[in-house]
Amino acid sequence: MLNSRDQLVASHEEFRRLAQEHKQYEKRLNLLTEKRYLTDDEKLEEVRLKKLKLRLKDQMESIERQFRPAQQNQVA
């Protein structure tokens, strides 16, 4: 059985777009954290990416909160 996040990725275009963007930022952050030393530009990019990821996560959670009541009504 799919959890609510998986259902949203499958059925909600905006949520899917946000999740893909979040994943791209995560991959870039992972590349940066693998480096032993970061340039000043990379440090700024790291901070920017973390803020963008957090913003996307907040947007995704907002969509999930809207989705939950609709999902509970279907079960009842």
Z-matrix of the N, CA and C atoms (Angstrom, degrees):
N
C 1 1.458
C 2 1.534 1 109.06
N 3 1.313 2 115.69 1 137.70
C 4 1.463 3 121.24 2 -179.16
C 5 1.517 4 110.54 3 -80.17
N 6 1.346 5 115.88 4 140.72
C 7 1.467 6 117.90 5 173.41
C 8 1.526 7 108.45 6 -80.21
N 9 1.321 8 116.93 7 173.40
C 10 1.463 9 120.60 8 -174.77
C 11 1.520 10 112.01 9 -61.53
N 12 1.331 11 117.63 10 -35.88
C 13 1.466 12 120.27 11 179.70
C 14 1.523 13 110.53 12 -65.87
N 15 1.338 14 117.10 13 -43.59
C 16 1.466 15 120.79 14 178.28
C 17 1.529 16 110.86 15 -63.34
N 18 1.323 17 116.27 16 -39.16
C 19 1.464 18 120.04 17 178.48
C 20 1.525 19 110.68 18 -64.11
N 21 1.326 20 115.91 19 -40.50
C 22 1.459 21 119.52 20 179.17
C 23 1.521 22 111.56 21 -66.61
N 24 1.321 23 117.27 22 -40.37
C 25 1.470 24 120.11 23 177.77
C 26 1.530 25 109.30 24 -60.88
N 27 1.320 26 116.07 25 -38.94
C 28 1.457 27 120.31 26 -178.14
C 29 1.525 28 113.17 27 -74.45
N 30 1.337 29 117.57 28 -29.84
C 31 1.463 30 118.63 29 -169.45
C 32 1.532 31 115.52 30 -120.32
N 33 1.315 32 118.13 31 -15.01
C 34 1.468 33 120.70 32 -173.36
C 35 1.528 34 109.02 33 -114.43
N 36 1.332 35 116.55 34 109.03
C 37 1.462 36 121.99 35 -173.69
C 38 1.538 37 112.69 36 -58.65
N 39 1.321 38 117.17 37 -45.75
C 40 1.466 39 121.12 38 -178.76
C 41 1.527 40 110.92 39 -64.23
N 42 1.326 41 116.90 40 -43.05
C 43 1.470 42 120.66 41 178.74
C 44 1.522 43 109.90 42 -62.79
N 45 1.322 44 116.82 43 -42.43
C 46 1.465 45 121.46 44 179.57
C 47 1.528 46 110.50 45 -61.29
N 48 1.334 47 117.30 46 -42.74
C 49 1.463 48 121.88 47 179.31
C 50 1.529 49 110.22 48 -63.22
N 51 1.328 50 116.55 49 -44.79
C 52 1.461 51 120.84 50 179.08
C 53 1.533 52 111.05 51 -62.83
N 54 1.319 53 117.03 52 -41.64
C 55 1.463 54 121.32 53 -179.61
C 56 1.531 55 110.90 54 -64.87
N 57 1.335 56 117.14 55 -40.11
C 58 1.458 57 120.54 56 178.61
C 59 1.526 58 111.16 57 -66.08
N 60 1.312 59 115.91 58 -42.38
C 61 1.459 60 120.64 59 178.38
C 62 1.538 61 110.04 60 -63.75
N 63 1.315 62 116.69 61 -42.90
C 64 1.461 63 122.11 62 178.18
C 65 1.530 64 110.23 63 -58.49
N 66 1.330 65 115.92 64 -43.14
C 67 1.459 66 121.11 65 -179.73
C 68 1.535 67 111.24 66 -64.97
N 69 1.329 68 117.27 67 -38.57
C 70 1.466 69 120.94 68 177.62
C 71 1.526 70 110.87 69 -63.10
N 72 1.323 71 117.00 70 -43.59
C 73 1.462 72 120.65 71 178.41
C 74 1.527 73 110.33 72 -64.10
N 75 1.321 74 116.49 73 -39.18
C 76 1.465 75 121.12 74 178.92
C 77 1.529 76 110.45 75 -61.93
N 78 1.322 77 117.23 76 -43.85
C 79 1.464 78 120.73 77 179.39
C 80 1.523 79 110.94 78 -61.89
N 81 1.324 80 116.59 79 -44.97
C 82 1.468 81 119.80 80 179.83
C 83 1.530 82 110.67 81 -64.56
N 84 1.317 83 117.28 82 -40.97
C 85 1.461 84 120.44 83 177.23
C 86 1.528 85 111.24 84 -61.88
N 87 1.310 86 116.81 85 -39.58
C 88 1.466 87 120.22 86 178.27
C 89 1.523 88 110.92 87 -62.06
N 90 1.322 89 116.49 88 -40.62
C 91 1.465 90 119.96 89 177.14
C 92 1.525 91 110.92 90 -62.16
N 93 1.311 92 116.18 91 -41.52
C 94 1.464 93 119.97 92 179.85
C 95 1.529 94 111.51 93 -66.59
N 96 1.311 95 117.13 94 -40.61
C 97 1.471 96 119.66 95 -176.92
C 98 1.527 97 111.79 96 -72.72
N 99 1.332 98 117.59 97 -19.35
C 100 1.459 99 120.30 98 176.47
C 101 1.530 100 111.83 99 -74.00
N 102 1.316 101 116.76 100 -20.53
C 103 1.459 102 120.40 101 179.93
C 104 1.525 103 110.34 102 -73.17
N 105 1.293 104 114.20 103 144.89
C 106 1.463 105 119.16 104 178.89
C 107 1.522 106 110.98 105 -72.79
N 108 1.331 107 115.94 106 -42.04
C 109 1.461 108 121.63 107 179.06
C 110 1.520 109 109.33 108 -130.32
N 111 1.324 110 115.85 109 142.90
C 112 1.458 111 121.02 110 177.66
C 113 1.523 112 109.29 111 -110.72
N 114 1.330 113 115.11 112 142.39
C 115 1.455 114 119.55 113 172.52
C 116 1.522 115 107.98 114 -72.05
N 117 1.302 116 116.42 115 169.56
C 118 1.466 117 119.56 116 177.63
C 119 1.525 118 110.75 117 -60.71
N 120 1.332 119 116.61 118 -40.56
C 121 1.469 120 120.03 119 178.12
C 122 1.527 121 111.30 120 -63.72
N 123 1.309 122 116.73 121 -39.23
C 124 1.466 123 120.28 122 179.17
C 125 1.526 124 111.07 123 -68.04
N 126 1.316 125 116.80 124 -36.25
C 127 1.466 126 120.20 125 176.32
C 128 1.527 127 110.77 126 -63.10
N 129 1.328 128 115.74 127 -42.53
C 130 1.468 129 119.87 128 177.04
C 131 1.527 130 111.07 129 -64.42
N 132 1.329 131 115.58 130 -41.45
C 133 1.461 132 120.08 131 178.64
C 134 1.527 133 110.40 132 -62.46
N 135 1.320 134 116.62 133 -40.99
C 136 1.460 135 120.99 134 179.14
C 137 1.530 136 111.18 135 -59.67
N 138 1.314 137 116.29 136 -46.49
C 139 1.469 138 120.75 137 179.32
C 140 1.530 139 110.17 138 -63.71
N 141 1.327 140 116.26 139 -43.38
C 142 1.468 141 121.18 140 -179.65
C 143 1.523 142 110.43 141 -62.31
N 144 1.335 143 116.54 142 -45.26
C 145 1.464 144 120.44 143 -179.19
C 146 1.530 145 111.77 144 -63.79
N 147 1.319 146 116.55 145 -39.08
C 148 1.469 147 119.78 146 178.46
C 149 1.530 148 110.60 147 -63.04
N 150 1.320 149 116.33 148 -40.99
C 151 1.470 150 119.81 149 178.57
C 152 1.525 151 110.99 150 -67.04
N 153 1.330 152 116.54 151 -41.42
C 154 1.467 153 119.95 152 178.40
C 155 1.523 154 111.14 153 -63.95
N 156 1.327 155 116.50 154 -43.03
C 157 1.464 156 120.23 155 177.96
C 158 1.520 157 111.41 156 -60.20
N 159 1.312 158 116.37 157 -42.37
C 160 1.464 159 120.60 158 179.74
C 161 1.524 160 111.01 159 -64.36
N 162 1.326 161 116.61 160 -41.49
C 163 1.468 162 120.81 161 178.07
C 164 1.527 163 110.46 162 -61.89
N 165 1.344 164 116.21 163 -43.87
C 166 1.464 165 120.10 164 178.72
C 167 1.523 166 111.15 165 -63.98
N 168 1.328 167 116.13 166 -41.36
C 169 1.463 168 119.98 167 179.08
C 170 1.525 169 110.54 168 -60.96
N 171 1.328 170 116.46 169 -42.62
C 172 1.470 171 120.28 170 177.73
C 173 1.529 172 111.04 171 -61.30
N 174 1.338 173 116.81 172 -42.40
C 175 1.466 174 120.33 173 179.10
C 176 1.529 175 110.73 174 -64.66
N 177 1.314 176 116.44 175 -41.29
C 178 1.458 177 120.35 176 179.62
C 179 1.529 178 111.01 177 -65.08
N 180 1.325 179 116.68 178 -41.56
C 181 1.461 180 119.89 179 178.46
C 182 1.524 181 111.50 180 -65.74
N 183 1.315 182 117.35 181 -34.03
C 184 1.456 183 120.82 182 176.63
C 185 1.533 184 110.30 183 -63.48
N 186 1.318 185 116.47 184 -43.57
C 187 1.470 186 120.59 185 177.76
C 188 1.523 187 109.58 186 -63.98
N 189 1.328 188 117.18 187 -41.31
C 190 1.470 189 120.44 188 178.63
C 191 1.526 190 111.45 189 -60.89
N 192 1.334 191 117.01 190 -41.45
C 193 1.473 192 120.05 191 178.92
C 194 1.528 193 110.54 192 -62.74
N 195 1.318 194 117.61 193 -38.46
C 196 1.463 195 120.80 194 178.10
C 197 1.524 196 110.78 195 -68.55
N 198 1.318 197 115.86 196 -33.77
C 199 1.461 198 121.61 197 -176.73
C 200 1.531 199 111.73 198 -74.48
N 201 1.319 200 117.82 199 -35.73
C 202 1.472 201 121.56 200 -175.98
C 203 1.531 202 113.55 201 -56.93
N 204 1.357 203 119.79 202 -49.73
C 205 1.467 204 118.37 203 179.58
C 206 1.535 205 112.49 204 -58.99
N 207 1.331 206 116.31 205 -39.28
C 208 1.459 207 119.59 206 179.48
C 209 1.529 208 110.00 207 -65.47
N 210 1.309 209 116.37 208 -38.84
C 211 1.467 210 120.85 209 179.06
C 212 1.531 211 110.51 210 -67.82
N 213 1.331 212 118.27 211 -39.46
C 214 1.460 213 121.18 212 179.81
C 215 1.521 214 110.95 213 -67.02
N 216 1.341 215 117.25 214 -34.39
C 217 1.457 216 120.12 215 178.16
C 218 1.523 217 111.42 216 -66.76
N 219 1.344 218 117.04 217 -32.18
C 220 1.449 219 120.61 218 178.76
C 221 1.526 220 111.33 219 -69.70
N 222 1.343 221 116.35 220 -34.82
C 223 1.460 222 121.45 221 -179.37
C 224 1.526 223 110.50 222 -72.72
N 225 1.323 224 117.74 223 -38.36
C 226 1.466 225 122.29 224 -175.90
C 227 1.507 226 112.81 225 -70.41
